[in-house]
Each structure stands twice: as structure tokens, then as C-alpha cells.
């Protein structure tokens, strides 16, 4: 696995309308979280700690707020990619499609397409090892959530072997896990692709007018490719304290969710401890934060 080269695309183009007024002047991934960190620092830290290289950030809404932070904190380790034309990227899949020349130039073994605005820790190398062990062509990172709350997410329906049978986008009646009727697999918005499969999937999306991974690309993949769900609970990281919540992951898509996640990192026994020298979150600790 040490020799396997992974190229990273970080999807940082969302406007974050449900987080207004916080996103009125800056992109959602550039919002302050806690302890001086910004939301985008979590995915970038996971990729850098995992040895993913190169890493490209696809920015669109208020891109200067992303570019300035990346330049100040991440330097040459992370490279912003802005839309070439004035109309910008029309969706997450389109953003990657318009930058596939980077994949062709870099010749990676795998392409990681990760969301920019979630709070979690994850070793991408372990997901890549899972991908190869299953002979997967696409792997989707997943976290088990209560069925009652799964309606807010993209839900992954799998067999007992973990192979994906169906994607449900914010379903009214989520399908539970095969071995646990109380929980369902929520997609984390993090994907590993074999490069040729990514290229083909995006090419096939074009005639249908699709623009988004969750809505337009992923639902068609299980019929054609070996697609597997990777359970975040299987990801084992050093330095995690016994009192922390196992497989912690939060999609902070609303002001309430952002406030709740900020509370999760507070106190002497937090659900998610920000300081972990064995798997650090890189950023600018203790800089001024946005008020929620």
C-alpha cells in the first residue's frame, strides 16, 4: 500500500445556504469551527496524514475565502482549482469532470473524491486497502446512523458482503443494515474510484444532463461496477481516547448542527478531541472564530 498513489479531489464549491447568515461572506468549508480550525481543515488533514498526493481543492462559491486559507495554512501541499469560465461548476460531478485532465496527467492508482465540510478523522490508506481487498472499482465511505435520522442523508443499501445494491437519496423510508434493523448506512460523501471507472462514469453522465455525484452518478454505478461501502467504524486511528465517540462524523449542514458539533469538542471528555498528536488536525489553532 505504501507505493499506491492516490490523487485527491476535495469538493469545496457548495454555497451552504442552510448555514446563512454565516455563509453570506465566505464559503461553507472556510467557516470557523472550533479551536482555530476551519471545516476544510478536517478533510485536508485526513488526506495529508494519509499520504494522499497531490491534493486539489475545487472551489467556486466565494472562492477567495478558500484560496486564502489554503495558501496561508497548507501552502504547496494543497492546490486550489477554480472554474475556467464565468459560469463556474454546475455541480460536484461537473467540477471533477472539468478537471479530469489532472488525472490524465498525474496517472494515480486511485482517485479520492472527498467532501470539504464534515468533521471527522479517517485514514484513507485503510479505505484504499479495503478497496483493493474487495477488488472494488468504487468504494463509498459510510457511517451507521439511526434509521430515524437517516432520511437526512444519502443512504447506501448493501448486501451482507458490503457490496452496494442501491443508493437512496434522502429516502422517506431508509433501508436498514442487513444485520441491524435499527441503523442504516449514511454516505459520508467520500469516494474512492479506479481512475478509468471515474472517467467512464462521468462521460456517461454527460448525455443525461447530470451534474452531481449523489444524484446523478452514484445511483447508476451498482448496476455496472463493483461498488462497496466502507464502514468508518472499521477505521482504527492512534491516539483516540476511550471516552470519544467511535467513528465520529458530523455533517454540519445547518447552524444547529454546527453548534452541536462545536459542543461535541468541548470539555475534559469530549465526544471528539481536537488535539490528537498521533493524527493531528492541521490549521491555525486559536485564531478568531466565526460566531454562530
N, C-alpha and C positions, 0 to 999 in steps of 0.2 A: 504493500500500500504506500510506502514511502516514496516510490518512484511515480506513482499515479498523479497526473497533473490535472487539477480542477480549475476551470475558469469560473469566476463568479460574476453574475449579473444581480445587482441589488435594485429592486423596483421601488423608486422613491419619487414617483410622479403624482401621487394622489393629492387631491385638494383638501381632504379632511373636512368636509362641510359639516359633519356632525360634531366637530370639535370647535366650531366657531363660538365665541369670537377669538379663541386662541390662535386659529389658523388664518386670521384675516391678513396678517402681515408676514407670516412665514409658513413654509411647508410643514405638513404634519410630522415627517421624520426629523425635522430640525427643532421640534418642540423640546423644551427642557423637561426632564423627568424628575430626577432627584439626585442630590449629591454632586451636582455639576454635570451630570451626563445628559445627553440628548437621546431621543428614541433611536436614531440611526446608529448610535454607538454600540448598541447591543448586537445587531446583526453583523456589523463590521468587525467587532471584537471576536465573535464566534468564527467568522471566516478567516481572519488573520491568525487567531490562535490555532486554527486547524490547518494552517499552511496553504490555504487557497491562494493562488496567484496565477494570473493577475485578477484584480477585482475592479469592476466597473459599476459606477452608480448612474442609473438612468433617471435624470431629474427633469421636471417640467414645470409644475406649479411653483411660483416664487423660487426659481432655481438658484438665484444668488444666495439664498439662505442656506441651501445645501452646499453649494460650491465653496462658500466662505468657510463653513465649518469643516468640511473635508480638507481644505487646504491648510487650515490652521492646526488641526489635530492629527490628521492622517498623512499629510504630505504625499510623497510619491507612491506610498503603498496602495492608495486608492485613487482611481481616475474617474472624474465625472464625464458623462456623455450627455450632451444636450441635443434636443431635436435640431435637425438640419434646417428645417423650414419654419416659417412663422406660425403654421397651424399646430405644430407640436405633435406629440404622440397622442393617438386617439384611444389608446388602451394599453394594458400591460403587455399583451402578446405582440401588439404592433410595435411597441418600444423595443422589444428584443428582436423582432423580425427586421427592423430597420438598422440593427447593429450586428447582423449575422456575419458581416464582413470581418468583424473582430474574431469570431470563432474560426472562420476560414484561415485567418492569418496566424492565430495562436496554436491551432491544432491540439486542443486539450483532449484528454481521455474522457472527461465528463464535464458537463456544464451545470453549474448550480444556479438556479433562478430563485432568489430569496426575497421575501417581503422586507420592507425597511422600517416597519413601525411596530414591532412586537417586542415584549420584554421577556427574555429567557436566556438560558445558556445551553449550548449544544456543540458537540464535537462532530463536525461534518465528516471527518475521516471515518468515524464509526458508521455513519449512514452510508458512506461510499463502500465500506466493507460489506454491509448488508446488501447493497445493490449488486455487488459482484457475486456474493454467495448465492443469491437467488437467481442469478442470470437475468436480472431485471433490465429493461430498457428505459423505464421511467420509474422513479421512486418518489413518493409523496410523504413528507413528514406529517405525522398525525399525533394528536393528543386526545386521550379519552376524557370525555366530558359527560355530565349527567344528561340523559336523554331529554329531560325537561328543558334544558338550556341549549340543546344542540340546534334548535331552529334558527339561531342567530348566525350559524356558521355554514360553510360548505361541509357536507357530511360524506364520508368515504364508506362505502359498503364493501366489505371484504368477505372472502371465504375463510375457513379456519386456517388455511395456509398463508393468509395475509395478502393473497392476490386480490387486486381491486376488481370488483364486479360492476360497480356503478358509482357515479358521483351525483349527489343530491345537493343542489344549491339552495340553502336556507329552506329546507323542506318543512311542511306543516306537521308531517308525521315521520320523524327521522328513524331510519333503520338502526337497530342496536347492534352491538358487537355480537358475533356468533356465540361467544361463551359468557356474555354478561348482558342480560336484557335491560339493566339499569343504566348502561352507558353506551355512548356512540363515539365514533371516531370523527373528530373535527380536523379539517385540513388546516395546517399551520401556514399555508401559502408558501411553503418551501419545497422546491422540486429539484431532483437530480435527473438529468437527461443524458443518454448517449447522444453525442453531437449529431449524428446522422438522423436519428429519430426526431430530435428537436427541429432540425431543418425541414424534414418532411412534414411534420405536424403543422408547422407554421405556413408552409407552402400550401397545404390542403385547406387551411383556414381562409386563405385569400378569396377564392371564388364565392364563399358563403357570406362574406362581409363581416366576419367576426373580428373582434379586437381584444378580447380579454381571455386570460388563461382559465379562470374559474368558470366562466360562462360558455366559452366557445371552443377551447382547446381540450381541456381535460376530459369532459364528458364523452368525447369520441375515442379517446385513447384505449380504454379497456377492450374494445372490440377488435383492435388491430395489433396491440403490442402487449408485452409482458410488463404490467404495471403493478407495483407493490406498495403497500402502506408501511412506512417505517414508524414504529411506536417510539415516541420520545422517552417513554419510561425505560426503554432498553439502553438509553444513552447514559453512560456512567462517567461522571466527571470527578476529578480530585478536588478536595477542599470543601465539598458541600457538607454543611453541618447537619447533624441528626434532626434538629428541630425545623429545618427548612422543608418546604412543601416539595415532595418528589415531583419531578417532571413539571416544574413551574413554567407556565407560559400564559401570557395575557395579551389579548388583542385589545389595545386601548383605543377603541374607535369612537368613544363618546367622552364627554367631560366627566361623567360619573365614573366610567371605567378607568379613566386616567387618575382620578383622585383615589379610587380604591387601590389601584396598583401602587401608587405612591405610599399609601398607608402600609402596604404589604412589606415594604423595605425598611420600615421604621421600627424602633425598639431594640431591646437587647437580644430578643429571639425572633427575628423577622422571618416571614414566610420565604423571603428571597433576600439573601445577604449580598449587598452590593460589592463589598470588599472580599475578594477571594484571590489571594496571590497566586494560587495554583491555576486559576483560569480567569484572568483579570478582565474587567470591563475597562477598555481604554477610553480616555476622554480628557476632560478638564475638570477634575473634582473640585467641588466647592465654588464654582463660578455662579453668577447670579442666575436664578431660575425664573421661568415664566410663572405668573400667578394664575391659578385655575379658579 
